[in-house]
Amino acid sequence: MSGFTETALSLIQQYGFLAVFVFAFLESSMLFPFLPSELVVPAAAGLLVRDPVSFALFVLTMTVGTTLGSLFPYFVGHEGHEALDRYGRYLRVSADETDRASRWFRRWGEHSVLWGRFLPVLRSVISIPAGFAEMGFRKFVAYTTVGALLFNVSVTGLVYFGWDDLPHLLSVLP
C-alpha cells in the first residue's frame, strides 16, 4: 500500500465518515486526486461499514462528497479553456486527460457524466468537458449524483456482502 493510501486509511479510521466525505470531495474536485477510489473506497468501507445503517451512511457520505467536489471542475470547465489554463494547476489534471475526457464526452454526450463515474480517471475528469459543453447544472448534478451513488453502492456492496459471496450473488440474478 502506498504512503498516501495508508495515511488516508489512518485518517478514515480516526475521523470516520468526516474523513470519507473529505476524501470523496478532494478526489472528485481534482484538488487532491492522488488516491484513486478503487483503492480507498473498498478499504474505507471495510473499516466503517458494519450494518445496514453504516452501509447507507457510508454510501450517502461518499455520494454527497463526490457530487459537491465535482462542482469545482465543472465550473472551471464552464468558464472555458481560459479558466482551465488559469486554474488548471489547482486541478492537477494533464492536457491529455482533459482531451481524452472531452473526446469521450463528445462521443457519448451528457450520459457520459453518469456512466463515467464508474471508470478510473474519467470519474473526476468528465466534469471538465461537461462544463465546456455548458451542460445544464441540474442535469450535471443529477447525473453525477446517480453515477456516484451507483458506483458507491456497487463497491460498498461488494465489500459488505463479501467477495466470496460474489459468485453466489451473480448466480441468483435473473
HUQUI-V594286 format. One record per residue. N is the residue number from 0. RES is the residue in one letter. OMEGA is omega in radians with two decimals (NA if undefined). NEAR is the number of other ideal C-beta (glycine too) atoms within 8 Angstrom. D_CENTER is the distance of its C-alpha to the mean C-alpha in Angstrom with 1 decimal. Layout:
{{N RES OMEGA NEAR D_CENTER} {N RES OMEGA NEAR D_CENTER}}
This chain:
{{0 M -3.13 5 20.1} {1 S 3.10 5 19.5} {2 G 3.10 5 20.6} {3 F -3.11 8 17.2} {4 T 3.11 12 15.9} {5 E 3.12 9 19.1} {6 T 3.14 8 18.9} {7 A -3.13 13 15.4} {8 L 3.06 13 16.8} {9 S 3.11 8 20.0} {10 L 3.11 10 18.5} {11 I 3.11 16 16.6} {12 Q -3.10 7 20.0} {13 Q -3.02 7 21.8} {14 Y 3.04 7 19.8} {15 G -3.02 9 18.0} {16 F 3.06 10 15.7} {17 L 3.11 7 16.0} {18 A 3.10 12 14.7} {19 V 3.11 15 11.7} {20 F -3.12 12 11.1} {21 V 3.10 9 11.9} {22 F -3.11 15 9.6} {23 A 3.13 16 6.4} {24 F -3.09 12 8.3} {25 L 3.14 11 9.5} {26 E -3.08 16 6.7} {27 S 3.08 17 5.2} {28 S -3.11 13 9.0} {29 M 3.07 14 9.9} {30 L 3.14 10 12.7} {31 F -3.02 9 12.2} {32 P -3.06 10 10.0} {33 F -3.10 4 12.4} {34 L -3.12 12 10.7} {35 P 3.12 7 8.6} {36 S -3.11 11 6.6} {37 E 3.12 7 9.5} {38 L -2.97 10 11.9} {39 V -3.06 15 11.0} {40 V 3.13 12 9.6} {41 P -3.14 11 12.8} {42 A 3.13 11 15.0} {43 A 3.10 14 14.0} {44 A 3.10 13 14.5} {45 G 3.12 8 17.7} {46 L -2.93 9 18.8} {47 L -3.03 12 18.1} {48 V -3.10 12 18.4} {49 R -3.06 4 22.1} {50 D -3.11 6 22.9} {51 P 3.13 5 21.7} {52 V 3.12 6 21.4} {53 S 3.05 10 19.2} {54 F -3.11 12 17.1} {55 A 3.14 8 16.7} {56 L 3.12 9 16.2} {57 F -3.13 16 13.5} {58 V 3.12 12 11.5} {59 L -3.13 8 12.5} {60 T 3.12 12 11.6} {61 M -3.08 15 8.0} {62 T 3.12 13 7.8} {63 V 3.11 10 10.0} {64 G 3.12 15 8.4} {65 T -3.11 16 5.1} {66 T -3.14 13 7.9} {67 L 3.13 9 10.3} {68 G -3.10 15 8.7} {69 S -3.13 14 8.1} {70 L -3.13 11 11.8} {71 F 3.11 12 13.1} {72 P 3.09 17 12.5} {73 Y -3.12 14 13.4} {74 F 3.05 9 16.6} {75 V 3.10 14 17.4} {76 G -3.13 15 17.3} {77 H 3.13 10 19.3} {78 E 3.03 9 21.9} {79 G -3.08 8 22.5} {80 H 3.12 6 22.9} {81 E 3.12 7 25.0} {82 A 3.10 11 22.3} {83 L 3.07 14 20.1} {84 D -3.10 7 23.2} {85 R -3.04 6 23.7} {86 Y -3.08 9 20.3} {87 G 3.14 9 18.8} {88 R 3.10 5 19.9} {89 Y -3.09 6 17.6} {90 L -3.14 13 14.5} {91 R 3.13 8 15.3} {92 V -3.14 11 14.9} {93 S 3.08 5 17.8} {94 A 3.11 5 19.8} {95 D 3.13 6 19.4} {96 E 3.13 10 15.7} {97 T 3.11 13 16.2} {98 D 3.13 8 19.1} {99 R 3.13 11 17.4} {100 A 3.12 14 14.6} {101 S 3.09 11 17.6} {102 R 3.11 8 19.6} {103 W -3.12 13 16.9} {104 F 3.12 16 16.7} {105 R -3.10 8 20.5} {106 R -3.00 7 21.0} {107 W 3.07 8 18.8} {108 G -3.04 7 18.8} {109 E 3.13 11 16.7} {110 H 3.12 8 15.6} {111 S 3.07 13 13.5} {112 V 3.13 16 10.9} {113 L -3.05 10 10.7} {114 W 3.11 10 11.2} {115 G 3.14 13 9.3} {116 R 3.11 14 5.9} {117 F -2.98 9 7.9} {118 L 3.10 8 9.1} {119 P -3.11 6 8.9} {120 V -3.10 8 9.3} {121 L -3.07 12 9.2} {122 R -3.12 13 5.5} {123 S -3.03 14 6.0} {124 V -3.08 15 9.7} {125 I 3.13 15 10.4} {126 S -3.10 18 10.6} {127 I 3.13 17 13.7} {128 P 3.05 15 15.8} {129 A 3.06 14 15.0} {130 G 3.10 15 16.6} {131 F -3.09 12 19.3} {132 A -3.11 8 20.2} {133 E 3.04 6 20.5} {134 M -3.14 11 18.6} {135 G -3.07 6 19.6} {136 F -3.11 6 17.7} {137 R 3.13 6 17.9} {138 K 3.10 9 16.9} {139 F -3.14 14 13.8} {140 V 3.14 10 12.8} {141 A -3.13 8 13.9} {142 Y 3.12 12 12.2} {143 T -3.12 15 8.8} {144 T -3.13 10 9.7} {145 V 3.12 9 11.1} {146 G 3.12 14 8.6} {147 A 3.12 15 5.9} {148 L 3.14 10 9.3} {149 L 3.10 10 10.5} {150 F -3.08 12 7.9} {151 N 3.08 14 8.4} {152 V -3.12 9 12.0} {153 S -3.09 9 12.5} {154 V -3.14 12 11.5} {155 T 3.10 15 13.1} {156 G 3.10 9 16.0} {157 L 3.13 11 16.7} {158 V -3.06 12 17.0} {159 Y -3.11 9 19.0} {160 F 3.04 8 21.3} {161 G 3.09 8 21.6} {162 W -3.11 6 21.4} {163 D -3.13 4 25.2} {164 D -3.08 8 25.1} {165 L 3.12 10 22.9} {166 P 3.12 6 26.0} {167 H 3.14 7 27.7} {168 L -3.14 9 24.8} {169 L -3.10 7 24.7} {170 S -3.13 6 28.5} {171 V 3.10 5 28.7} {172 L -3.13 5 26.5} {173 P NA 1 28.7}}
